[in-house]
Amino acid sequence: MAHCIDAVQDAMTAVSSDQVSNPPRVFTGVNDSGGQLGLMPGALEDLPVYGTKILSLQPGNQQKGYPSIQGAVLLFDRDNGAPVALIDGISITAIRTAAASGLATRLLARENAKTHGIIGTGVQARYHADAIACARPSVTQTFIWGRDKQKAKFLVDDLSSKLTGQFLLADAPEQAVQCDVVSTVTASATPVLKGQWLQAGAHLNLVGSHEPHKREADTEAIICSSVYVDHLQGALSEAGDLLIPMSEGRFAKKDIVGEIGALALSQIKGRRTESDITLYKSLGLFAQDLCAAWAVLKAADAAGIAETVSF
């Protein structure tokens, strides 16, 4: 996770420096049951590889015993165009998504943050517990809340056996939100986090929602926060957490402080006081996958565990 946070920082500073070719994602239908094939290409100027993420999305797969999303990241040599690596895309996506929140937390959360609240019980809840602890080692207590209390309890027990620190079941979403760092990682279309629950000095990572008509945080949470995004253009077209308050006339483009990459480059200001509430709206970019995949390839080569195959 620590290596991935650094890789994501490389990606986000490249994005904010206009050193990335990152065209829009392309999805095409493949069957009558809603199946889709997704293609996400991109390149970074300073990377010796370029590549694409290829995903299959099959909504009915859970009933068949398969993941609903499967795929891979394919890397090519920048000089000669030869394919050089094929890496599991689901693991890359899962880890880099949490690593992006880890980066934002490292840059924006109070240095003495001690508690982390997670709303959600899926894959991202698990990875966010690791990412935030990695970014802020001072965090020693993590509260988890989910609509399914059994899933939340299972996650608490599982994380307690695998990670250091104390993991606790939150009785209500308010308890999870009243922490120093808060991460929302749900599939909810309506707010699971209310601004009135936030405590002064908190840092928020809003991760789950990525459609214009869906949001995890209410308008009050947005307008009381200093807001940062991964990519301004993407946020203005996909981030319902921001677009809905904009449609209400209570938030505007000028209220977004800027991109997290610009903050990492010290081009914009971060937290000003201990009582500020900061917010990172995450949507995800292929640049993050690309830098993470390159880091994996380098590590695999160094450890001698990459498997060579012939075409």
GULOMI-55446 format. One line per field, with one value per residue (C-alpha): residue in three letters; x, y, z; residue number from 1. Coordinates in steps of 0.25 Angstrom, whole numbers, plus 2048, in hexadecimal, padded with zeros to 3 digits. Example, Ala and Ser with C-alpha at 12.3 -4.5 7.8 and 13.67 -1.06 7.14 Angstrom:
BEGIN
type: (ALA / SER)
east: (831 / 837)
north: (7EE / 7FC)
up: (81F / 81D)
seq: (1 / 2)
//
This chain:
BEGIN
type: (MET / ALA / HIS / CYS / ILE / ASP / ALA / VAL / GLN / ASP / ALA / MET / THR / ALA / VAL / SER / SER / ASP / GLN / VAL / SER / ASN / PRO / PRO / ARG / VAL / PHE / THR / GLY / VAL / ASN / ASP / SER / GLY / GLY / GLN / LEU / GLY / LEU / MET / PRO / GLY / ALA / LEU / GLU / ASP / LEU / PRO / VAL / TYR / GLY / THR / LYS / ILE / LEU / SER / LEU / GLN / PRO / GLY / ASN / GLN / GLN / LYS / GLY / TYR / PRO / SER / ILE / GLN / GLY / ALA / VAL / LEU / LEU / PHE / ASP / ARG / ASP / ASN / GLY / ALA / PRO / VAL / ALA / LEU / ILE / ASP / GLY / ILE / SER / ILE / THR / ALA / ILE / ARG / THR / ALA / ALA / ALA / SER / GLY / LEU / ALA / THR / ARG / LEU / LEU / ALA / ARG / GLU / ASN / ALA / LYS / THR / HIS / GLY / ILE / ILE / GLY / THR / GLY / VAL / GLN / ALA / ARG / TYR / HIS / ALA / ASP / ALA / ILE / ALA / CYS / ALA / ARG / PRO / SER / VAL / THR / GLN / THR / PHE / ILE / TRP / GLY / ARG / ASP / LYS / GLN / LYS / ALA / LYS / PHE / LEU / VAL / ASP / ASP / LEU / SER / SER / LYS / LEU / THR / GLY / GLN / PHE / LEU / LEU / ALA / ASP / ALA / PRO / GLU / GLN / ALA / VAL / GLN / CYS / ASP / VAL / VAL / SER / THR / VAL / THR / ALA / SER / ALA / THR / PRO / VAL / LEU / LYS / GLY / GLN / TRP / LEU / GLN / ALA / GLY / ALA / HIS / LEU / ASN / LEU / VAL / GLY / SER / HIS / GLU / PRO / HIS / LYS / ARG / GLU / ALA / ASP / THR / GLU / ALA / ILE / ILE / CYS / SER / SER / VAL / TYR / VAL / ASP / HIS / LEU / GLN / GLY / ALA / LEU / SER / GLU / ALA / GLY / ASP / LEU / LEU / ILE / PRO / MET / SER / GLU / GLY / ARG / PHE / ALA / LYS / LYS / ASP / ILE / VAL / GLY / GLU / ILE / GLY / ALA / LEU / ALA / LEU / SER / GLN / ILE / LYS / GLY / ARG / ARG / THR / GLU / SER / ASP / ILE / THR / LEU / TYR / LYS / SER / LEU / GLY / LEU / PHE / ALA / GLN / ASP / LEU / CYS / ALA / ALA / TRP / ALA / VAL / LEU / LYS / ALA / ALA / ASP / ALA / ALA / GLY / ILE / ALA / GLU / THR / VAL / SER / PHE)
east: (800 / 80B / 811 / 804 / 801 / 80F / 80B / 7FE / 804 / 80D / 800 / 7F9 / 804 / 806 / 7F7 / 7F8 / 804 / 7FD / 807 / 7FC / 7F5 / 7E8 / 7DC / 7CE / 7CA / 7C3 / 7B9 / 7B2 / 7A6 / 7A9 / 79C / 78D / 78F / 797 / 7A5 / 7AF / 7BE / 7C5 / 7D2 / 7DA / 7E7 / 7F2 / 800 / 809 / 815 / 81F / 81B / 823 / 816 / 808 / 7FB / 7ED / 7E3 / 7D9 / 7CD / 7C1 / 7B5 / 7AA / 79F / 79A / 7A7 / 7A5 / 79A / 7A4 / 7AF / 7B8 / 7BC / 7B3 / 7C0 / 7CC / 7D8 / 7E6 / 7F0 / 7F9 / 806 / 80E / 81C / 81C / 828 / 824 / 816 / 818 / 80E / 817 / 80D / 7FF / 7FA / 7ED / 7E5 / 7DB / 7E6 / 7ED / 7E0 / 7DC / 7EA / 7EC / 7DE / 7E1 / 7EF / 7E9 / 7E2 / 7EE / 7F6 / 7EB / 7EB / 7FA / 7F9 / 7ED / 7E9 / 7EE / 7FC / 7F6 / 7EA / 7E7 / 7D9 / 7D4 / 7C6 / 7C2 / 7B4 / 7B2 / 7B6 / 7BB / 7C9 / 7CC / 7C9 / 7D4 / 7DE / 7DB / 7DE / 7EC / 7EE / 7EA / 7F2 / 7FE / 7FC / 7FA / 801 / 7FB / 7ED / 7EB / 7DC / 7D3 / 7C4 / 7BC / 7AD / 7A5 / 796 / 799 / 79D / 7A2 / 7AB / 7B1 / 7B3 / 7BA / 7C3 / 7C7 / 7CB / 7D3 / 7DA / 7DD / 7E4 / 7EC / 7F0 / 7F5 / 7ED / 7DF / 7D3 / 7C5 / 7B7 / 7B0 / 7A1 / 79D / 7A2 / 7A4 / 7AE / 7B6 / 7B6 / 7BA / 7C8 / 7D5 / 7D5 / 7C8 / 7C7 / 7BA / 7BB / 7AD / 7A4 / 799 / 792 / 78E / 796 / 79B / 7A3 / 79D / 7A6 / 79F / 7A6 / 7B4 / 7BE / 7C7 / 7D5 / 7D0 / 7D4 / 7CB / 7CD / 7C1 / 7C3 / 7B7 / 7AE / 7B3 / 7A6 / 7A0 / 793 / 799 / 7A0 / 7A5 / 7A5 / 79A / 79C / 79F / 7AC / 7B0 / 7AE / 7B5 / 7C2 / 7CE / 7CC / 7D7 / 7D5 / 7DE / 7DB / 7D3 / 7CD / 7C8 / 7C2 / 7BA / 7B4 / 7B2 / 7B3 / 7A5 / 7AA / 7AE / 7A4 / 797 / 79B / 79F / 791 / 78B / 793 / 79B / 7A8 / 7B0 / 7BC / 7C4 / 7C2 / 7CB / 7D9 / 7DF / 7E5 / 7EC / 7F8 / 7F9 / 7F9 / 805 / 80C / 80A / 802 / 7F6 / 7F4 / 7F0 / 7EB / 7EC / 7E8 / 7E5 / 7D6 / 7D5 / 7CD / 7D3 / 7CD / 7D2 / 7C9 / 7CE / 7CA / 7D6 / 7DF / 7E6 / 7F3 / 7F2 / 7F1 / 7FC / 806 / 802 / 803 / 811 / 815 / 810 / 818 / 825 / 823 / 820 / 82C / 835 / 82F / 831 / 823 / 81E / 81A / 81E / 814 / 816 / 80C)
north: (800 / 80A / 807 / 809 / 816 / 81B / 816 / 81D / 82A / 829 / 827 / 833 / 83C / 838 / 83B / 849 / 84C / 848 / 83D / 832 / 82D / 828 / 827 / 824 / 816 / 80E / 803 / 7FA / 7F1 / 7E2 / 7DB / 7DC / 7DB / 7E8 / 7E3 / 7ED / 7EE / 7FA / 800 / 80A / 80E / 818 / 81D / 825 / 82D / 829 / 81A / 80F / 808 / 80C / 803 / 800 / 7FA / 7F0 / 7EC / 7E3 / 7E7 / 7DC / 7E0 / 7D2 / 7CB / 7CB / 7C0 / 7B8 / 7B9 / 7C3 / 7D1 / 7DB / 7E3 / 7DC / 7E1 / 7E5 / 7F0 / 7EE / 7F6 / 7F9 / 7FD / 80C / 80B / 7FE / 7FC / 7EE / 7E8 / 7E7 / 7E3 / 7DE / 7E1 / 7DE / 7EA / 7E8 / 7E8 / 7F4 / 7FC / 7F8 / 7FC / 809 / 80E / 80D / 812 / 81F / 821 / 81E / 829 / 833 / 82F / 830 / 83E / 844 / 83C / 842 / 83C / 838 / 831 / 824 / 81F / 81A / 818 / 80F / 80F / 802 / 7F4 / 7F0 / 7EE / 7FD / 7FD / 7F2 / 7FA / 807 / 802 / 7FF / 80B / 815 / 80E / 80E / 81D / 821 / 817 / 820 / 81A / 80E / 80D / 809 / 80A / 802 / 804 / 7FD / 7FB / 7EC / 7EA / 7DC / 7E0 / 7EC / 7E2 / 7D8 / 7E3 / 7E9 / 7DB / 7D8 / 7E5 / 7E3 / 7D6 / 7DC / 7EA / 7F2 / 7FB / 7FA / 7F7 / 7FA / 7F9 / 806 / 806 / 811 / 818 / 825 / 81D / 81A / 828 / 82F / 82A / 832 / 82B / 826 / 81D / 81A / 80E / 80A / 808 / 811 / 81B / 824 / 82A / 821 / 82C / 839 / 846 / 848 / 83B / 840 / 845 / 851 / 84D / 840 / 83C / 834 / 82B / 829 / 81D / 815 / 81E / 821 / 825 / 833 / 82F / 827 / 82C / 827 / 834 / 83F / 84D / 852 / 849 / 84F / 85E / 85D / 856 / 85A / 852 / 84B / 842 / 838 / 83E / 84B / 848 / 83A / 83F / 84A / 83F / 833 / 837 / 837 / 83B / 848 / 849 / 848 / 854 / 85C / 859 / 85E / 86B / 869 / 865 / 869 / 865 / 871 / 86A / 85E / 861 / 859 / 84B / 843 / 842 / 851 / 850 / 846 / 850 / 85B / 863 / 865 / 865 / 85A / 85A / 868 / 865 / 85A / 85C / 85C / 851 / 84C / 843 / 83A / 836 / 82A / 825 / 81E / 81F / 815 / 81D / 817 / 809 / 80B / 810 / 805 / 7FA / 800 / 7FF / 7F1 / 7ED / 7F3 / 7EC / 7DF / 7E0 / 7E3 / 7D8 / 7CE / 7CA / 7CF / 7C3 / 7C5 / 7C0 / 7BF / 7C4)
up: (800 / 803 / 7F5 / 7EF / 7F6 / 7F0 / 7E2 / 7E3 / 7E7 / 7DA / 7D2 / 7D8 / 7D7 / 7C8 / 7C6 / 7CD / 7C4 / 7B7 / 7B5 / 7B3 / 7A6 / 7AD / 7A3 / 7A7 / 7AB / 7A0 / 7A4 / 79A / 79C / 79A / 79D / 7A1 / 7B0 / 7B1 / 7AF / 7AB / 7A6 / 7AB / 7A6 / 7AD / 7A6 / 7AA / 7AA / 7B3 / 7AD / 7B7 / 7B8 / 7AF / 7AD / 7A8 / 7A9 / 7AB / 7B5 / 7AF / 7B7 / 7B5 / 7BD / 7BF / 7C8 / 7CA / 7CE / 7DD / 7DA / 7D2 / 7DC / 7D4 / 7D8 / 7D1 / 7CC / 7C6 / 7BE / 7BD / 7BB / 7AE / 7AD / 7A1 / 79F / 79B / 792 / 789 / 78D / 791 / 79C / 7A9 / 7B4 / 7B7 / 7C5 / 7CC / 7CB / 7D6 / 7E1 / 7DB / 7DB / 7E9 / 7EF / 7E7 / 7EA / 7F9 / 7F7 / 7F1 / 7FE / 805 / 7FD / 800 / 80F / 80F / 809 / 810 / 81D / 82B / 82E / 83C / 836 / 83F / 83A / 82C / 829 / 81D / 818 / 80F / 810 / 802 / 7FC / 7FD / 80C / 80E / 806 / 80C / 81A / 815 / 80D / 818 / 822 / 819 / 815 / 824 / 82D / 839 / 836 / 840 / 840 / 834 / 835 / 82A / 827 / 81C / 81A / 81B / 82A / 828 / 81C / 825 / 830 / 827 / 822 / 830 / 834 / 827 / 828 / 836 / 833 / 827 / 82A / 836 / 83E / 844 / 83B / 841 / 83C / 83B / 841 / 837 / 82B / 834 / 83C / 830 / 82B / 838 / 836 / 832 / 824 / 81D / 811 / 80A / 800 / 7FD / 7F1 / 7F7 / 7EE / 7F9 / 805 / 810 / 816 / 81B / 81D / 82B / 830 / 82C / 837 / 835 / 82F / 828 / 81A / 811 / 805 / 7FD / 7F4 / 7F1 / 7E8 / 7D9 / 7D2 / 7D1 / 7D8 / 7E3 / 7F0 / 7FD / 805 / 806 / 802 / 810 / 810 / 803 / 806 / 814 / 80E / 806 / 7FA / 7F2 / 7E6 / 7DE / 7D0 / 7CF / 7C1 / 7C6 / 7D3 / 7CB / 7C2 / 7CC / 7DA / 7DF / 7ED / 7E7 / 7DB / 7E4 / 7ED / 7E1 / 7DB / 7E8 / 7E7 / 7F4 / 7EE / 7E2 / 7D9 / 7E0 / 7EE / 7EA / 7EF / 7E4 / 7E0 / 7EA / 7E1 / 7E1 / 7F0 / 7F0 / 7E7 / 7F1 / 7E6 / 7EF / 7FE / 807 / 815 / 81B / 82A / 833 / 833 / 823 / 81D / 811 / 806 / 7FB / 7F0 / 7E9 / 7DB / 7D6 / 7CA / 7C1 / 7C4 / 7D2 / 7CD / 7C3 / 7CE / 7D8 / 7CD / 7C9 / 7D8 / 7D9 / 7CC / 7D2 / 7E0 / 7D9 / 7D0 / 7DC / 7E4 / 7D8 / 7D9 / 7CB / 7C2 / 7B4 / 7A9 / 79A / 790)
seq: (1 / 2 / 3 / 4 / 5 / 6 / 7 / 8 / 9 / 10 / 11 / 12 / 13 / 14 / 15 / 16 / 17 / 18 / 19 / 20 / 21 / 22 / 23 / 24 / 25 / 26 / 27 / 28 / 29 / 30 / 31 / 32 / 33 / 34 / 35 / 36 / 37 / 38 / 39 / 40 / 41 / 42 / 43 / 44 / 45 / 46 / 47 / 48 / 49 / 50 / 51 / 52 / 53 / 54 / 55 / 56 / 57 / 58 / 59 / 60 / 61 / 62 / 63 / 64 / 65 / 66 / 67 / 68 / 69 / 70 / 71 / 72 / 73 / 74 / 75 / 76 / 77 / 78 / 79 / 80 / 81 / 82 / 83 / 84 / 85 / 86 / 87 / 88 / 89 / 90 / 91 / 92 / 93 / 94 / 95 / 96 / 97 / 98 / 99 / 100 / 101 / 102 / 103 / 104 / 105 / 106 / 107 / 108 / 109 / 110 / 111 / 112 / 113 / 114 / 115 / 116 / 117 / 118 / 119 / 120 / 121 / 122 / 123 / 124 / 125 / 126 / 127 / 128 / 129 / 130 / 131 / 132 / 133 / 134 / 135 / 136 / 137 / 138 / 139 / 140 / 141 / 142 / 143 / 144 / 145 / 146 / 147 / 148 / 149 / 150 / 151 / 152 / 153 / 154 / 155 / 156 / 157 / 158 / 159 / 160 / 161 / 162 / 163 / 164 / 165 / 166 / 167 / 168 / 169 / 170 / 171 / 172 / 173 / 174 / 175 / 176 / 177 / 178 / 179 / 180 / 181 / 182 / 183 / 184 / 185 / 186 / 187 / 188 / 189 / 190 / 191 / 192 / 193 / 194 / 195 / 196 / 197 / 198 / 199 / 200 / 201 / 202 / 203 / 204 / 205 / 206 / 207 / 208 / 209 / 210 / 211 / 212 / 213 / 214 / 215 / 216 / 217 / 218 / 219 / 220 / 221 / 222 / 223 / 224 / 225 / 226 / 227 / 228 / 229 / 230 / 231 / 232 / 233 / 234 / 235 / 236 / 237 / 238 / 239 / 240 / 241 / 242 / 243 / 244 / 245 / 246 / 247 / 248 / 249 / 250 / 251 / 252 / 253 / 254 / 255 / 256 / 257 / 258 / 259 / 260 / 261 / 262 / 263 / 264 / 265 / 266 / 267 / 268 / 269 / 270 / 271 / 272 / 273 / 274 / 275 / 276 / 277 / 278 / 279 / 280 / 281 / 282 / 283 / 284 / 285 / 286 / 287 / 288 / 289 / 290 / 291 / 292 / 293 / 294 / 295 / 296 / 297 / 298 / 299 / 300 / 301 / 302 / 303 / 304 / 305 / 306 / 307 / 308 / 309 / 310 / 311)
//
